[in-house]
Amino acid sequence: MAIKVAHLTNGTVNAGAELAAQLGTPAVVVYFASPKHDPQALAKSVAAAFPASTTLGCTSSGELVSGSMTKGAIVAMGFDADVVSRAEVELIPDIKASVDGINRTFAAWESRIGTKMIDLDPERWIGLVLVDGLSGAEERVMDRIGDLTNVNFIGGSAGDDVAFKETFVAAAGRTQSNAAVLALFECPNGFDVIKTQSFHASRHFLVPTKVDKAAREVIEFNGRPAVAAYAEALGVKPDDLAGQFMAHPLGLMIGGEPFVRSPQQVIGDKVRFYCGVDEGMKLAVLDSTGIVEDTTSALGSALKRNPGARGLLNFNCILRTLELEATGQTDEYGKVFDAVPTVGFSTYGEEYIGHINQTATMVLFR
């Protein structure tokens, strides 16, 4: 097979060798692992077990492997050269201070490939991006990437089993927090990008009129205290607003489709979000629909467009996972991916054009 998946629940001492026993000798290995498996030891073990492969991964808050959702596991996908004919990968450090490392990385890739990043065919090349999920730097990372290339970079923010203490990304045996891993794949058979979120726009809109961008906090919506305006749009008391966040986040509507901004918490009269919200951004108040049903439909449509698809990477928001757990639907969600070899993880945010929430961003490889 051109794509294989692997799944381990054991520790990290022999993890690389055990993954190699399942994956063989692929050109590229992408892995996601619970932080209960020491991230540094795991990265070194994987790099040592796949000396001729490009390797990258990150810590997770739950994993996904063909047909099931897991916890505390290591999952991996191996790509043969007929699926990914060329791969470049780099770890960008200290992203809280600066994302200038992206410029240097892209320049190095351009030198090796012989083509400017802005000139690469976005139908043939796909980027992956894994970001420290506690860095708060995802918007700047994605903005810089978008300034430099038309290639889509898809991915997620690393997790730490919902401890919210420290997350790690890894590439070529190196592991780091406060960092991002960027990978660039040339895919001669092509791929498809899937973005799905289980919401539709209500008739209510909120416009941030005063924000603290660095803190991802909205101080005012529509010229009024943020909590009061948001609660009024939902028809609830301000004291009850936080309990509505999961079912009623906000969305930037583009082409009739929401790009979700999820509220995190109420802080006095302010609302803090899991991703950046800009002043003047017209945001729809969203109403939730069914995650399993919507994902089934989105993946089914993609598989029809791509008969014979070989594998899927799934970056699934931790908020979706928590909702699935609360409603007893984790088994159903896992089974959605029975039809195609799949590896994924529960993220602290998803990357597609920008940084978004309560979404699954996926890459389907042909």
C-alpha positions in Angstrom: 0.0 0.0 0.0 1.2 3.5 -0.7 -0.1 4.7 2.7 -0.1 2.7 5.9 -1.2 3.6 9.5 0.1 2.5 12.8 -1.2 2.6 16.4 0.6 2.0 19.7 -0.4 2.3 23.3 2.9 1.4 24.8 5.7 3.6 26.0 8.4 5.3 24.0 11.6 3.3 24.5 10.9 1.0 21.5 8.1 3.0 19.9 10.1 3.9 16.8 11.0 0.3 16.1 7.4 -0.8 16.7 6.1 1.9 14.4 8.6 0.7 11.8 7.4 -2.8 12.1 3.9 -1.6 11.1 4.8 1.0 8.5 7.9 -0.4 6.8 10.2 2.1 5.2 8.0 5.0 4.0 9.3 8.3 2.5 7.5 10.3 5.2 6.2 9.6 8.7 3.6 11.9 10.4 2.8 11.0 14.0 0.6 12.3 16.9 1.0 11.2 20.5 -0.3 11.7 23.9 2.2 13.6 26.1 2.2 10.7 28.5 4.7 9.3 26.0 7.8 11.4 26.6 7.9 13.8 23.6 11.7 14.1 23.3 12.3 10.3 23.7 9.6 9.6 21.2 10.9 12.0 18.6 14.4 10.6 18.8 13.1 7.0 18.7 11.0 7.7 15.6 13.9 9.5 13.8 16.3 6.6 14.6 13.8 4.0 13.4 13.2 5.9 10.1 16.7 7.2 9.1 15.8 7.7 5.5 12.4 9.2 6.1 11.1 12.7 6.7 9.6 12.6 10.2 7.3 15.1 12.0 4.7 15.1 14.7 3.3 16.7 17.8 1.6 16.0 21.2 -2.1 15.6 21.2 -5.3 15.7 23.3 -6.7 12.4 22.0 -6.0 10.6 18.8 -7.8 9.2 15.8 -6.9 6.1 13.8 -8.9 4.4 11.1 -12.3 3.6 12.6 -11.8 4.7 16.2 -11.0 7.6 18.5 -8.3 6.8 21.1 -6.7 8.4 24.2 -3.2 8.1 25.5 -1.9 6.5 22.2 0.6 7.0 19.5 -0.7 7.1 15.9 1.3 7.4 12.8 0.9 7.5 9.0 3.6 6.4 6.5 3.6 7.8 3.0 5.4 6.1 0.1 7.2 8.1 -2.6 4.4 7.6 -5.1 2.1 9.6 -2.8 4.6 12.2 -1.5 7.4 12.4 -4.1 9.2 15.2 -2.3 9.1 16.4 1.3 10.7 19.3 3.1 10.3 19.9 6.8 11.6 22.5 9.3 11.1 23.4 13.0 10.6 27.1 13.5 11.6 28.1 17.1 10.6 30.9 19.4 7.4 31.8 17.5 6.1 34.0 20.4 8.9 36.5 19.7 9.1 36.3 15.9 7.9 34.3 12.9 10.9 35.4 10.7 12.1 31.9 10.7 9.4 31.1 8.1 11.0 33.5 5.7 14.4 31.7 6.1 12.8 28.3 5.8 10.9 29.2 2.6 14.1 30.7 1.1 16.0 27.5 1.8 13.2 25.4 0.3 13.2 27.6 -2.8 16.9 27.1 -3.2 16.6 23.3 -3.0 13.4 23.0 -5.1 14.4 25.6 -7.7 11.0 27.4 -7.6 9.7 30.3 -5.7 7.1 29.4 -3.0 4.7 31.8 -4.6 5.0 30.0 -7.9 4.4 26.5 -6.7 1.3 24.8 -8.1 -1.2 24.6 -5.2 -2.9 21.6 -6.9 0.4 19.6 -6.7 1.9 20.9 -3.4 0.4 20.9 0.0 1.8 22.2 3.3 1.3 20.8 6.8 1.6 23.0 9.9 1.8 21.9 13.5 2.0 24.7 16.1 2.5 24.9 19.9 -1.1 25.0 21.0 -0.3 27.3 23.9 1.8 29.8 22.0 -1.0 32.1 20.9 1.1 32.6 17.7 -1.0 30.7 15.2 -2.5 33.8 13.6 1.0 35.3 12.9 2.3 32.0 11.6 -0.6 31.6 9.2 -0.5 35.2 8.1 3.2 35.0 7.3 2.7 31.8 5.3 -0.2 33.3 3.4 2.0 36.3 2.5 4.6 34.1 0.9 2.8 31.3 -0.9 -0.5 30.2 -2.5 0.1 26.6 -1.3 -2.5 25.7 1.3 -1.0 24.8 4.7 -3.3 22.6 6.7 -2.9 21.4 10.3 -3.5 21.9 13.9 -2.3 23.2 17.2 -0.6 20.7 19.4 -2.4 19.5 22.6 -1.4 18.1 26.0 -4.4 15.9 27.1 -6.3 19.0 28.2 -3.8 19.9 30.9 -3.1 23.3 29.1 0.5 23.4 30.5 2.9 22.5 27.7 2.7 21.2 24.2 5.4 20.0 21.8 6.0 19.9 18.1 8.7 17.7 16.5 10.7 17.3 13.3 13.6 15.1 12.4 14.2 14.0 16.0 14.1 17.6 17.4 11.3 18.5 19.9 10.4 21.9 21.1 7.7 24.1 22.7 7.1 27.7 21.6 7.7 26.4 18.0 6.0 25.4 14.8 6.8 22.6 12.3 6.2 23.3 8.7 6.3 20.6 6.0 5.9 20.9 2.3 4.8 17.8 0.3 4.8 17.4 -3.5 1.9 15.0 -4.3 2.0 13.9 -8.0 -1.4 12.3 -7.7 -3.0 15.3 -6.0 -5.1 15.6 -2.9 -8.2 17.2 -1.6 -8.7 19.5 1.4 -11.8 19.1 3.6 -13.0 21.7 6.1 -16.1 20.9 8.1 -17.7 22.5 11.1 -21.1 21.7 12.5 -22.8 25.1 12.6 -25.0 27.4 10.6 -25.4 31.1 10.9 -28.3 32.6 12.9 -29.9 35.9 12.1 -27.7 37.7 14.7 -24.4 39.4 14.0 -21.8 40.9 16.4 -19.1 43.3 15.4 -16.1 43.7 17.7 -15.7 47.4 18.2 -13.0 47.2 20.9 -10.5 44.4 21.3 -7.3 43.4 23.0 -5.7 41.5 20.1 -2.7 40.2 22.0 -5.0 38.6 24.6 -7.6 37.5 22.1 -10.2 39.4 24.1 -13.2 41.3 22.9 -14.0 44.3 25.1 -17.0 45.6 23.2 -19.4 44.2 20.6 -21.5 46.7 18.6 -20.3 49.5 20.9 -21.5 47.8 24.1 -19.8 45.6 26.7 -19.0 42.3 25.1 -20.7 40.0 27.5 -24.0 42.0 27.6 -24.2 42.3 23.8 -23.4 38.6 23.2 -25.9 37.5 25.9 -28.6 39.7 24.4 -28.0 38.1 20.9 -28.6 34.7 22.4 -31.5 35.8 24.6 -29.9 34.7 27.8 -28.7 36.5 31.0 -25.1 37.6 31.1 -24.4 35.2 34.0 -25.5 32.3 31.7 -23.5 33.3 28.7 -20.4 31.0 29.3 -22.7 28.0 29.3 -23.7 28.8 25.7 -20.2 29.1 24.2 -19.9 25.5 22.9 -23.2 25.5 21.0 -23.1 29.2 19.9 -19.6 30.4 18.9 -19.1 33.1 16.4 -18.2 32.7 12.7 -16.6 34.9 10.0 -18.8 34.1 7.0 -17.0 33.6 3.7 -18.9 32.3 0.8 -21.8 31.3 3.1 -19.5 29.2 5.2 -18.4 30.0 8.8 -14.8 30.2 9.9 -15.4 29.6 13.6 -14.1 31.8 16.4 -14.8 30.0 19.7 -15.2 31.9 23.0 -13.0 30.5 25.8 -14.2 32.3 28.9 -15.9 35.4 30.4 -13.6 37.8 32.1 -15.6 40.5 33.7 -17.4 42.3 30.9 -15.0 40.9 28.3 -15.0 37.6 26.3 -11.7 35.8 25.7 -11.5 33.6 22.5 -9.4 30.6 21.5 -8.3 32.5 18.3 -7.8 36.1 17.2 -10.8 38.4 16.6 -10.2 41.7 14.8 -12.0 45.0 15.3 -14.7 45.6 12.6 -15.0 41.9 11.8 -18.6 41.1 11.2 -19.3 37.8 13.0 -22.4 35.7 12.8 -23.8 34.1 16.0 -23.8 30.4 15.1 -26.2 27.6 16.0 -24.8 24.0 16.3 -25.8 21.0 14.2 -24.7 17.4 14.3 -20.9 16.6 14.2 -21.2 13.0 13.2 -23.8 13.7 10.5 -22.0 16.7 9.1 -18.6 15.0 9.0 -20.1 11.9 7.4 -21.5 14.1 4.6 -18.3 16.1 4.1 -16.1 13.0 3.9 -18.6 11.1 1.7 -18.6 14.0 -0.8 -14.8 14.1 -0.8 -14.5 10.3 -1.3 -16.9 10.6 -4.3 -14.7 13.3 -5.8 -11.6 11.2 -5.1 -12.3 7.5 -5.9 -9.4 5.4 -4.7 -8.2 7.9 -2.1 -5.3 6.4 -0.2 -5.3 8.1 3.2 -6.5 11.0 5.3 -4.9 13.3 7.9 -7.5 14.7 10.3 -7.0 17.7 12.6 -10.1 17.7 14.8 -10.8 20.4 17.4 -10.6 19.4 21.0 -14.0 21.2 21.5 -15.5 18.8 19.0 -14.0 15.9 20.8 -15.3 17.1 24.1 -18.8 17.5 22.6 -18.6 14.0 21.2 -17.6 12.6 24.6 -20.4 14.5 26.3 -23.0 13.1 23.9 -21.5 9.6 23.8 -20.7 9.7 20.1 -16.9 9.0 20.0 -17.4 5.5 18.6 -19.8 6.9 15.9 -17.3 9.6 15.0 -14.4 7.1 14.7 -16.4 4.8 12.5 -16.9 7.7 10.0 -13.3 7.0 9.0 -13.6 3.3 8.4 -13.6 3.8 4.7 -10.1 5.2 4.3 -6.8 4.8 6.2 -6.9 7.7 8.7 -4.7 9.3 11.3 -5.4 12.4 13.3 -5.5 14.1 16.7 -7.6 16.4 18.9 -6.1 19.9 18.4 -6.1 23.2 20.3 -7.1 25.0 17.1 -7.1 24.2 13.4 -5.1 25.8 10.6 -6.7 26.5 7.2 -6.0 29.8 5.5 -6.0 31.2 9.1 -6.4 29.9 12.6 -9.9 28.7 13.4 -11.8 26.6 16.1 -14.4 23.9 16.4 -13.5 22.6 13.0 -12.0 19.5 11.4 -9.4 20.3 8.7 -8.4 17.3 6.7 -6.2 16.4 3.8 -7.3 13.5 1.6 -4.4 12.0 -0.4 -4.8 10.3 -3.7 
